[in-house]
Amino acid sequence: MKKLLIVGAGKSTTYLIEYLLQKSQSENLCITVGDLSIDFANRLIRGYSNAKAVFFDCLNPQDRHQHISEADLVISMLPARFHFEIAKDCLRLKKHLVTASYVNDEMKSLDGEVKKAGLVFMNEIGVDPGIDHMSAMKIINQIRQNGGKMILFESFTGGLVASESDNNLWNYKFTWNPRNVVLAGQGGAAKFIQEGTYKYIPYHQLFRRTEFLEIQGYGKFEAYANRDSLKYRSIYGLDDVLTLYRGTIRRVGFSRAWHLFVMLGMTDDSYQMENTENMSYREFTNSFLPYNPNDSVELKLRYLLKIEQDDVVWDKLLELNLFNTDKKISIKNATPAQALEKILAESWALMPKDKDMLVMYHKFGYILDGHQRQLDASMVVIGDDQIHTAMAKTVGLPVAVAALQILKGNIKNPGVQLPIFPEVYEPILAELERHGIKFIEKQMPYFGYNPDKILPV
């Protein structure tokens, strides 16, 4: 019997745990779910005889060592900052590891030792990163096998609210960690290459430099650039590609309104504010505006940001209760970003019957037989409710399938890695299709470049 330890039982683990429980009999699995809340972990395993819930404190070395030593493979669904300690224990105890998070420098530093130990440390195997890597590499490799040369790759992903549950002016609700949404784009300029020219977008301009795209049956979207698209050139084997751009999808109009928070400084997480435990939403908003004893907070904000009263952006701000005098931030020494997150969470929370939507869109430009061609691939997944979300499904299922493939010995290549090789992505994508996570591919007219900018094949 193979023993599998899942640490962290948050929102994204619903489908992950259900899938593995359903497979536990046929795959001869013993599953342990560890979390700070053993009651919550117990609810997720639903009394399966070959599953158990345990108290797991990732900051307690004895706790980690005890439970990891009993497993053959560990799935870490903890916040990314805790993965490295889990990874070091997995290496020490000779256990495989799977995470959905980006590979950072700390995790990379373990690669040599992980390879020596013959272990698989699979990372970036959720949705973005994860499904984006696998679906992109599948098509890129197909184009190459057919004799094509890649010249353009663009990839966009967004967790949104489904149209039937879209009842606010922002056309958005939180389907993932709200903190990540508030801090999106910070930590350096967005980098990409466009028609052979390197481009950089600083944070203060990020949400005013958007791309537009349309997905048949779902309408028009916008996207802002992710931090560093260039780091995927070598990973995808696209070192000589002329355009490489990765972005985050929102509904049209979201970014222009979000830009106002950036301009005001409300997304800043670098300092703490005073008296935020007693601060009203209105006082929080006023904190970022010039002093004027004669003008209202509303008037000062509109004047500072040059917002007309009939602009829909103004209605979006009003909808968030930013000027409410009764509601309190109620967080001691909150940063502006933490306070803003608290305000937004009230307006953008998924209700019990709400459905979310995960959208992914790839554009591939290539030369084949002397002709420029374009292939678009899109995927849309709709959630069922507040618990069984599209986000949880697209994050959790790839993690679960990858874990099973490693345990069965089908993924053998050792090391700290991403799911970019056929032995990894082919069986996982095939299994995801059986669960409704499928791309629609379509050949499109190519509008990418002027002929004099195309490199010879």
ABEGO torsion letter per residue (X at the ends): XBBBBBBEBBAAAAAAAAAAAAAAAAAGBBBBBBBABAAAAAAAAGGBAABBBBBBBAABAAAAAAAAAABABBBBABBAAAAAAAAAAAAAAGBBBBBABBBBAAAAAAAAAAAAAGBBBBBGABAOBGAAAAAAAAAAAAAAAAGBBBABBBBBBBBBBBAAABABAAGBBBABBAAAAAABGBGEBBBBBBGGBBBBBBAAAAAABBBBBBBBGAEBBBBBBBABAAAAAAAAGAAABABBBBBBBBBBGAAAAAAAAAAAGAABAABBBBGAAABBAAAAAAAABBBBAABBAAAAAAAAAGBBAABAAAAAAAAAGAABAABBAGBBGBBAAAAAAAAAAAAABBBAABBBBBBBBBBBBBBBGGBBBBBBBBBBBBBABAABBAAAAAAAAAAAAAAAAAAAGABABBEBBBBABAAAAAAAAAAAAAAGBBBBBBBBBBAABBAAABBBX
